[in-house]
Amino acid sequence: MQAKEQMILNERRFGRVNWLGLFTLGQREVLRFMNVWTQTLLAPLVTAGLFMLIFTIAIGPRRGDVMGVDFTTFIAPGILMMTVIQNAFANTSSSIVVAKVQGNIVDTLMPPLSSPPMSTSLLIIRSEI
């Protein structure tokens, strides 16, 4: 009798991927983003603006065109990509560290999610936000 109960307890109730768990994890991260939107949207805009201002003032007047393109226009895409990559990393790592410090990392670790879907969902959700 005990072997049958053991087998029933070990049955997997989800398919290969726990879509409900992934959706719930994504919803939690989106709600977290909505609470700190000034840190994730406003701060990068100010930082990129300051980089553009300083590079334009410090290097712009002395620097001529770069391959026929104005220096400010040439450097803008690089600063934009630097800001996007920096915030994709910062949002992903800070969310995990803050959850650990606040003690609610258990909410992330306890659901029946295996590590590949959890890692993939966290990276996709946090890099898109």
Order of alpha helices (4+ residues) and beta strands (2+ residues): alpha-alpha-alpha-alpha-alpha-alpha
